[in-house]
Amino acid sequence: YVLAVVTATGGGTLRDLLLDRHAVFWIEDTAYLAVILAAATATVAVARWGTPRPRLLRLADALGLGLFA
């Protein structure tokens, strides 16, 4: 969970510190942490069931890249 939170909020936290914003976005709004922890839990659950199907991985990767872009 620590690794998930650090990677999900790392860039935004650094940005906020460099811009001298005093309220870091994920501390101010805890919904970010809830989504991060839910996604990490879902990832661990899927990984424990076995090897994910390659098509499912490609779909998740495409959705993630599309949402990021």
VMD Tcl script that builds the backbone (N, CA, C; Angstrom):
set m [mol new atoms 207]
animate dup $m
set s [atomselect $m all]
$s set {name element resname resid chain x y z} {
  {N N TYR 1 A 0.817 -1.192 0.000}
  {CA C TYR 1 A 0.000 0.000 0.000}
  {C C TYR 1 A 0.865 1.263 0.000}
  {N N VAL 2 A 1.981 1.198 0.699}
  {CA C VAL 2 A 2.869 2.359 0.727}
  {C C VAL 2 A 3.399 2.643 -0.670}
  {N N LEU 3 A 3.820 1.609 -1.368}
  {CA C LEU 3 A 4.327 1.788 -2.719}
  {C C LEU 3 A 3.248 2.342 -3.646}
  {N N ALA 4 A 2.021 1.874 -3.499}
  {CA C ALA 4 A 0.921 2.379 -4.321}
  {C C ALA 4 A 0.663 3.860 -4.053}
  {N N VAL 5 A 0.665 4.254 -2.795}
  {CA C VAL 5 A 0.415 5.659 -2.451}
  {C C VAL 5 A 1.560 6.546 -2.930}
  {N N VAL 6 A 2.785 6.080 -2.755}
  {CA C VAL 6 A 3.944 6.892 -3.161}
  {C C VAL 6 A 3.950 7.093 -4.672}
  {N N THR 7 A 3.710 6.043 -5.436}
  {CA C THR 7 A 3.739 6.188 -6.888}
  {C C THR 7 A 2.543 6.972 -7.406}
  {N N ALA 8 A 1.401 6.849 -6.768}
  {CA C ALA 8 A 0.213 7.555 -7.243}
  {C C ALA 8 A 0.231 9.039 -6.897}
  {N N THR 9 A 0.826 9.402 -5.790}
  {CA C THR 9 A 0.795 10.806 -5.362}
  {C C THR 9 A 2.143 11.496 -5.466}
  {N N GLY 10 A 3.178 10.783 -5.842}
  {CA C GLY 10 A 4.525 11.334 -5.839}
  {C C GLY 10 A 4.697 12.580 -6.676}
  {N N GLY 11 A 4.258 12.554 -7.927}
  {CA C GLY 11 A 4.424 13.718 -8.794}
  {C C GLY 11 A 3.616 14.913 -8.329}
  {N N GLY 12 A 2.406 14.679 -7.886}
  {CA C GLY 12 A 1.566 15.786 -7.418}
  {C C GLY 12 A 2.082 16.415 -6.145}
  {N N THR 13 A 2.614 15.592 -5.258}
  {CA C THR 13 A 3.169 16.108 -4.009}
  {C C THR 13 A 4.401 16.947 -4.287}
  {N N LEU 14 A 5.265 16.470 -5.152}
  {CA C LEU 14 A 6.456 17.236 -5.513}
  {C C LEU 14 A 6.065 18.543 -6.190}
  {N N ARG 15 A 5.086 18.484 -7.069}
  {CA C ARG 15 A 4.603 19.698 -7.738}
  {C C ARG 15 A 4.077 20.701 -6.725}
  {N N ASP 16 A 3.270 20.227 -5.784}
  {CA C ASP 16 A 2.707 21.120 -4.772}
  {C C ASP 16 A 3.792 21.751 -3.906}
  {N N LEU 17 A 4.803 20.979 -3.556}
  {CA C LEU 17 A 5.893 21.525 -2.744}
  {C C LEU 17 A 6.708 22.552 -3.526}
  {N N LEU 18 A 6.964 22.284 -4.807}
  {CA C LEU 18 A 7.730 23.227 -5.617}
  {C C LEU 18 A 6.947 24.520 -5.870}
  {N N LEU 19 A 5.628 24.423 -5.947}
  {CA C LEU 19 A 4.800 25.615 -6.159}
  {C C LEU 19 A 4.426 26.300 -4.848}
  {N N ASP 20 A 4.958 25.809 -3.738}
  {CA C ASP 20 A 4.719 26.363 -2.407}
  {C C ASP 20 A 3.236 26.355 -2.025}
  {N N ARG 21 A 2.565 25.287 -2.392}
  {CA C ARG 21 A 1.178 25.082 -1.953}
  {C C ARG 21 A 1.235 24.365 -0.617}
  {N N HIS 22 A 0.533 24.881 0.356}
  {CA C HIS 22 A 0.650 24.328 1.697}
  {C C HIS 22 A -0.271 23.138 1.941}
  {N N ALA 23 A -1.395 23.085 1.281}
  {CA C ALA 23 A -2.294 21.941 1.454}
  {C C ALA 23 A -2.046 20.958 0.305}
  {N N VAL 24 A -1.384 19.846 0.614}
  {CA C VAL 24 A -1.119 18.826 -0.402}
  {C C VAL 24 A -2.456 18.189 -0.773}
  {N N PHE 25 A -2.676 17.999 -2.080}
  {CA C PHE 25 A -4.002 17.616 -2.571}
  {C C PHE 25 A -4.531 16.324 -1.967}
  {N N TRP 26 A -3.702 15.310 -1.763}
  {CA C TRP 26 A -4.219 14.031 -1.277}
  {C C TRP 26 A -4.423 14.028 0.232}
  {N N ILE 27 A -3.826 14.975 0.934}
  {CA C ILE 27 A -4.093 15.097 2.363}
  {C C ILE 27 A -5.371 15.896 2.579}
  {N N GLU 28 A -5.581 16.887 1.715}
  {CA C GLU 28 A -6.775 17.727 1.829}
  {C C GLU 28 A -8.048 16.963 1.479}
  {N N ASP 29 A -7.991 16.112 0.460}
  {CA C ASP 29 A -9.158 15.345 0.017}
  {C C ASP 29 A -8.817 13.856 0.115}
  {N N THR 30 A -9.360 13.182 1.100}
  {CA C THR 30 A -9.006 11.784 1.344}
  {C C THR 30 A -9.631 10.809 0.346}
  {N N ALA 31 A -10.450 11.296 -0.553}
  {CA C ALA 31 A -11.012 10.415 -1.587}
  {C C ALA 31 A -9.906 9.861 -2.470}
  {N N TYR 32 A -8.836 10.632 -2.675}
  {CA C TYR 32 A -7.699 10.135 -3.451}
  {C C TYR 32 A -7.107 8.891 -2.799}
  {N N LEU 33 A -6.915 8.931 -1.496}
  {CA C LEU 33 A -6.353 7.771 -0.801}
  {C C LEU 33 A -7.279 6.571 -0.879}
  {N N ALA 34 A -8.577 6.802 -0.795}
  {CA C ALA 34 A -9.536 5.691 -0.872}
  {C C ALA 34 A -9.459 5.002 -2.232}
  {N N VAL 35 A -9.364 5.783 -3.295}
  {CA C VAL 35 A -9.276 5.201 -4.642}
  {C C VAL 35 A -7.961 4.454 -4.819}
  {N N ILE 36 A -6.866 5.025 -4.318}
  {CA C ILE 36 A -5.563 4.375 -4.428}
  {C C ILE 36 A -5.564 3.039 -3.684}
  {N N LEU 37 A -6.076 3.029 -2.465}
  {CA C LEU 37 A -6.097 1.798 -1.673}
  {C C LEU 37 A -7.029 0.758 -2.271}
  {N N ALA 38 A -8.163 1.193 -2.836}
  {CA C ALA 38 A -9.075 0.244 -3.489}
  {C C ALA 38 A -8.425 -0.375 -4.721}
  {N N ALA 39 A -7.722 0.437 -5.507}
  {CA C ALA 39 A -7.044 -0.087 -6.699}
  {C C ALA 39 A -5.913 -1.037 -6.305}
  {N N ALA 40 A -5.178 -0.713 -5.252}
  {CA C ALA 40 A -4.103 -1.594 -4.797}
  {C C ALA 40 A -4.661 -2.921 -4.296}
  {N N THR 41 A -5.758 -2.872 -3.572}
  {CA C THR 41 A -6.391 -4.091 -3.079}
  {C C THR 41 A -6.893 -4.953 -4.232}
  {N N ALA 42 A -7.507 -4.322 -5.223}
  {CA C ALA 42 A -7.993 -5.068 -6.387}
  {C C ALA 42 A -6.829 -5.689 -7.158}
  {N N THR 43 A -5.730 -4.975 -7.270}
  {CA C THR 43 A -4.559 -5.497 -7.973}
  {C C THR 43 A -3.979 -6.710 -7.257}
  {N N VAL 44 A -3.871 -6.638 -5.950}
  {CA C VAL 44 A -3.348 -7.763 -5.182}
  {C C VAL 44 A -4.292 -8.961 -5.286}
  {N N ALA 45 A -5.590 -8.715 -5.232}
  {CA C ALA 45 A -6.557 -9.813 -5.328}
  {C C ALA 45 A -6.473 -10.508 -6.685}
  {N N VAL 46 A -6.381 -9.741 -7.752}
  {CA C VAL 46 A -6.284 -10.329 -9.093}
  {C C VAL 46 A -4.966 -11.090 -9.246}
  {N N ALA 47 A -3.889 -10.545 -8.708}
  {CA C ALA 47 A -2.585 -11.207 -8.825}
  {C C ALA 47 A -2.550 -12.515 -8.054}
  {N N ARG 48 A -3.269 -12.609 -6.950}
  {CA C ARG 48 A -3.269 -13.840 -6.145}
  {C C ARG 48 A -4.102 -14.948 -6.780}
  {N N TRP 49 A -5.079 -14.599 -7.619}
  {CA C TRP 49 A -5.899 -15.619 -8.261}
  {C C TRP 49 A -5.132 -16.405 -9.300}
  {N N GLY 50 A -4.065 -15.864 -9.792}
  {CA C GLY 50 A -3.284 -16.546 -10.818}
  {C C GLY 50 A -2.777 -15.546 -11.827}
  {N N THR 51 A -2.272 -16.059 -12.914}
  {CA C THR 51 A -1.729 -15.200 -13.956}
  {C C THR 51 A -2.867 -14.554 -14.737}
  {N N PRO 52 A -2.848 -13.232 -14.831}
  {CA C PRO 52 A -3.903 -12.557 -15.598}
  {C C PRO 52 A -3.782 -12.879 -17.088}
  {N N ARG 53 A -4.879 -12.867 -17.745}
  {CA C ARG 53 A -4.891 -13.143 -19.181}
  {C C ARG 53 A -4.227 -11.986 -19.928}
  {N N PRO 54 A -3.471 -12.283 -20.975}
  {CA C PRO 54 A -2.793 -11.215 -21.728}
  {C C PRO 54 A -3.765 -10.192 -22.314}
  {N N ARG 55 A -4.922 -10.654 -22.757}
  {CA C ARG 55 A -5.898 -9.714 -23.331}
  {C C ARG 55 A -6.410 -8.752 -22.261}
  {N N LEU 56 A -6.621 -9.243 -21.051}
  {CA C LEU 56 A -7.068 -8.389 -19.956}
  {C C LEU 56 A -5.996 -7.359 -19.590}
  {N N LEU 57 A -4.738 -7.782 -19.613}
  {CA C LEU 57 A -3.646 -6.852 -19.337}
  {C C LEU 57 A -3.555 -5.768 -20.402}
  {N N ARG 58 A -3.720 -6.149 -21.664}
  {CA C ARG 58 A -3.683 -5.144 -22.741}
  {C C ARG 58 A -4.834 -4.166 -22.609}
  {N N LEU 59 A -6.006 -4.660 -22.243}
  {CA C LEU 59 A -7.162 -3.788 -22.065}
  {C C LEU 59 A -6.937 -2.816 -20.906}
  {N N ALA 60 A -6.451 -3.319 -19.783}
  {CA C ALA 60 A -6.182 -2.446 -18.644}
  {C C ALA 60 A -5.101 -1.431 -18.971}
  {N N ASP 61 A -4.072 -1.845 -19.693}
  {CA C ASP 61 A -3.005 -0.938 -20.093}
  {C C ASP 61 A -3.540 0.140 -21.041}
  {N N ALA 62 A -4.358 -0.241 -22.000}
  {CA C ALA 62 A -4.918 0.731 -22.937}
  {C C ALA 62 A -5.817 1.721 -22.215}
  {N N LEU 63 A -6.624 1.253 -21.271}
  {CA C LEU 63 A -7.497 2.158 -20.527}
  {C C LEU 63 A -6.672 3.123 -19.677}
  {N N GLY 64 A -5.638 2.612 -19.036}
  {CA C GLY 64 A -4.784 3.471 -18.212}
  {C C GLY 64 A -4.082 4.534 -19.045}
  {N N LEU 65 A -3.531 4.131 -20.188}
  {CA C LEU 65 A -2.865 5.098 -21.051}
  {C C LEU 65 A -3.845 6.109 -21.623}
  {N N GLY 66 A -5.031 5.649 -21.968}
  {CA C GLY 66 A -6.049 6.566 -22.497}
  {C C GLY 66 A -6.503 7.586 -21.461}
  {N N LEU 67 A -6.679 7.137 -20.230}
  {CA C LEU 67 A -7.078 8.061 -19.171}
  {C C LEU 67 A -5.961 9.037 -18.841}
  {N N PHE 68 A -4.727 8.585 -18.907}
  {CA C PHE 68 A -3.588 9.451 -18.616}
  {C C PHE 68 A -3.420 10.518 -19.686}
  {N N ALA 69 A -3.593 10.109 -20.941}
  {CA C ALA 69 A -3.392 11.050 -22.062}
  {C C ALA 69 A -4.555 12.009 -22.128}
}
mol reanalyze $m
mol bondsrecalc $m
mol representation Tube
mol addrep $m
